[in-house]
């Protein structure tokens, strides 16, 4: 039986791993900003490479497990905190903390809903659906991405989800490092700034992709 402290440590470690994955995922997706035909061939080759590489598959299993553990631990910890908190403690916390730090559960739920939609639209279709192939014989995931991002409502959902993710990361990175002991009063301000810069850059990068594709291909 895991203790609350153990669950918090797992929540932090899985969160930091997922945060690192976001950087890798963003760097790969930057290929979508290339000229159309170059983007199509390169992005499809990249997707084919990821799906066929044994090491990448192992890492992907760790990724899926991390998402599941992160969600379950977050739900359990949030539930325990709500049961343990007294009314006056909630009032004091509300005055002393940012709104997004008090609503990490809400932000996390929105992100989880987005992930389900995102996996269904791209991962599931790529793995189990029938896609055309490009001139190199690779599944044309690029065309699926473009077709999806030509829908204005999906672009809105995607961008709003990135806003939620940004606030989730701003608090999450700082909180995780503090829980893991990577914390010193002398550097707390810089840790907060670095976490905020990371969150904004990553989420802005993701948010720009559907906007760019919608504007340039719509």
C-alpha positions as CSV (number, residue, x, y, z in Angstrom):
1,X,0.0,0.0,0.0
2,X,1.5,3.3,-1.1
3,X,1.7,6.1,1.4
4,X,0.6,9.7,0.5
5,X,4.3,10.8,0.4
6,X,5.1,7.9,-2.0
7,X,2.1,8.9,-4.2
8,X,3.3,12.5,-4.3
9,X,6.8,11.4,-5.3
10,X,5.3,9.2,-8.1
11,X,3.1,12.1,-9.2
12,X,6.2,14.4,-9.4
13,X,8.4,11.9,-11.2
14,X,5.7,11.0,-13.8
15,X,4.9,14.6,-14.2
16,X,8.5,15.6,-14.9
17,X,8.9,12.7,-17.3
18,X,5.7,13.8,-19.2
19,X,7.0,17.3,-19.2
20,X,10.3,16.1,-20.8
21,X,8.3,14.1,-23.3
22,X,6.4,17.3,-24.3
23,X,9.7,18.9,-25.4
24,X,10.6,15.9,-27.6
25,X,7.1,15.7,-29.0
26,X,7.1,19.4,-29.8
27,X,10.5,19.2,-31.5
28,X,9.2,16.4,-33.8
29,X,6.0,18.3,-34.6
30,X,7.9,21.4,-35.6
31,X,8.3,19.6,-39.0
32,X,4.7,20.7,-39.6
33,X,5.9,24.2,-40.2
34,X,8.0,23.2,-43.2
35,X,6.8,23.8,-46.8
36,X,3.8,21.5,-47.5
37,X,5.4,18.7,-49.6
38,X,8.6,18.7,-47.5
39,X,6.5,18.6,-44.3
40,X,4.4,15.7,-45.7
41,X,7.3,13.5,-46.5
42,X,9.5,14.3,-43.5
43,X,6.7,14.2,-41.0
44,X,5.4,10.9,-42.4
45,X,8.9,9.4,-42.4
46,X,9.3,10.5,-38.8
47,X,6.0,9.0,-37.7
48,X,6.9,5.7,-39.5
49,X,10.3,5.7,-37.7
50,X,8.7,6.2,-34.3
51,X,6.1,3.4,-34.8
52,X,8.7,0.9,-36.1
53,X,11.6,1.4,-33.7
54,X,11.8,-1.1,-30.9
55,X,13.4,1.3,-28.4
56,X,10.8,4.0,-29.1
57,X,8.1,1.4,-28.6
58,X,9.5,0.6,-25.1
59,X,9.6,4.3,-24.3
60,X,6.0,4.7,-25.5
61,X,4.9,2.0,-23.0
62,X,6.6,3.9,-20.2
63,X,4.8,7.0,-21.5
64,X,1.4,5.3,-21.4
65,X,2.1,3.9,-17.9
66,X,3.2,7.3,-16.7
67,X,0.0,9.0,-17.9
68,X,-2.1,6.3,-16.1
69,X,-0.1,6.5,-12.9
70,X,-0.1,10.3,-12.9
71,X,-3.9,10.5,-13.4
72,X,-4.6,7.9,-10.7
73,X,-2.2,9.4,-8.1
74,X,-3.6,12.9,-8.8
75,X,-7.2,11.7,-8.2
76,X,-6.3,9.8,-5.0
77,X,-4.2,12.7,-3.6
78,X,-6.8,15.3,-4.5
79,X,-9.6,13.2,-2.9
80,X,-7.5,12.7,0.3
81,X,-6.7,16.5,0.5
82,X,-10.4,17.4,0.1
83,X,-11.4,15.1,2.9
84,X,-8.6,16.3,5.2
85,X,-9.0,20.0,4.6
86,X,-11.0,22.2,7.0
87,X,-13.1,25.2,5.9
88,X,-10.7,27.8,7.4
89,X,-7.7,26.1,5.8
90,X,-9.4,26.4,2.4
91,X,-10.0,30.1,3.0
92,X,-6.4,30.7,4.0
93,X,-5.1,28.8,1.0
94,X,-7.4,30.7,-1.3
95,X,-5.9,34.0,-0.2
96,X,-2.3,32.8,-0.3
97,X,-2.2,30.9,-3.6
98,X,-2.8,31.4,-7.3
99,X,-6.1,30.2,-8.8
100,X,-4.4,27.7,-11.0
101,X,-2.6,26.1,-8.1
102,X,-5.9,25.6,-6.3
103,X,-7.5,24.1,-9.5
104,X,-4.9,21.7,-10.7
105,X,-7.5,18.9,-10.6
106,X,-9.8,20.9,-12.9
107,X,-7.0,21.7,-15.3
108,X,-5.8,18.1,-15.2
109,X,-9.3,16.9,-16.0
110,X,-9.5,19.2,-19.0
111,X,-6.1,18.0,-20.2
112,X,-7.2,14.4,-19.8
113,X,-10.4,15.0,-21.9
114,X,-8.2,16.6,-24.5
115,X,-5.8,13.6,-24.5
116,X,-8.6,11.2,-25.1
117,X,-9.8,13.2,-28.1
118,X,-6.2,13.7,-29.3
119,X,-5.4,10.0,-29.1
120,X,-8.6,9.0,-30.8
121,X,-8.1,11.5,-33.7
122,X,-4.4,10.7,-34.4
123,X,-2.9,7.8,-32.5
124,X,-5.8,5.4,-32.9
125,X,-6.4,6.2,-36.5
126,X,-2.7,5.9,-37.3
127,X,-2.4,2.6,-35.5
128,X,-5.7,0.9,-36.4
129,X,-7.3,3.0,-39.2
130,X,-6.8,3.0,-42.9
131,X,-4.7,5.9,-44.2
132,X,-3.4,6.6,-47.7
133,X,0.3,6.5,-48.3
134,X,2.6,9.2,-49.5
135,X,5.1,9.0,-52.4
136,X,7.6,7.2,-50.2
137,X,5.1,4.5,-49.1
138,X,4.6,5.8,-45.6
139,X,1.2,6.3,-44.0
140,X,0.1,9.9,-44.7
141,X,-0.4,11.1,-41.1
142,X,0.4,14.6,-42.3
143,X,-2.8,14.7,-44.4
144,X,-4.8,13.5,-41.4
145,X,-3.3,16.3,-39.2
146,X,-4.0,18.9,-41.9
147,X,-7.6,17.7,-42.4
148,X,-8.2,17.7,-38.6
149,X,-6.8,21.2,-38.1
150,X,-8.9,22.6,-40.9
151,X,-11.9,22.2,-38.5
152,X,-12.1,25.5,-36.6
153,X,-13.8,23.9,-33.6
154,X,-10.9,21.5,-33.2
155,X,-8.4,24.3,-33.4
156,X,-10.3,26.1,-30.6
157,X,-10.4,23.0,-28.4
158,X,-6.7,22.4,-29.1
159,X,-5.6,26.0,-28.2
160,X,-7.8,26.2,-25.1
161,X,-6.3,22.8,-24.0
162,X,-2.8,24.3,-24.4
163,X,-3.8,27.2,-22.2
164,X,-5.0,24.7,-19.5
165,X,-1.8,22.7,-20.0
166,X,0.3,25.9,-19.6
167,X,-1.1,26.8,-16.2
168,X,-0.9,23.1,-15.1
169,X,2.8,23.1,-16.0
170,X,3.6,26.5,-14.4
171,X,2.5,25.2,-11.0
172,X,3.4,21.5,-11.6
173,X,7.1,22.0,-12.5
174,X,7.7,24.2,-9.5
175,X,5.7,22.0,-7.1
176,X,7.4,18.8,-8.4
177,X,10.9,20.2,-7.9
178,X,10.0,21.4,-4.4
179,X,8.5,18.0,-3.4
180,X,11.6,16.2,-4.7
181,X,13.9,18.5,-2.7
182,X,15.4,20.3,-5.6
183,X,14.7,23.6,-3.9
184,X,16.6,26.4,-2.2
185,X,15.1,29.7,-1.0
186,X,17.9,31.6,-2.8
187,X,16.9,30.2,-6.1
188,X,13.1,29.8,-5.7
189,X,12.3,32.8,-7.9
190,X,14.5,31.6,-10.7
191,X,13.0,28.1,-10.5
192,X,9.5,29.7,-10.8
193,X,10.6,31.8,-13.8
194,X,12.3,28.9,-15.5
195,X,9.2,26.7,-15.0
196,X,7.0,29.5,-16.4
197,X,9.2,30.1,-19.4
198,X,9.3,26.4,-20.2
199,X,5.5,26.1,-19.9
200,X,4.8,29.1,-22.0
201,X,7.3,28.2,-24.8
202,X,6.1,24.6,-25.0
203,X,2.4,25.3,-25.0
204,X,2.7,28.3,-27.3
205,X,4.6,26.0,-29.7
206,X,1.9,23.4,-29.7
207,X,-0.9,26.0,-29.9
208,X,0.7,27.6,-33.0
209,X,0.6,24.4,-35.0
210,X,-3.2,24.1,-35.5
211,X,-3.4,27.9,-36.0
212,X,-0.7,27.8,-38.7
213,X,-2.2,24.9,-40.5
214,X,-5.7,26.3,-40.3
215,X,-4.6,29.6,-41.7
216,X,-2.3,28.3,-44.4
217,X,-4.3,25.3,-45.7
218,X,-7.9,26.3,-44.9
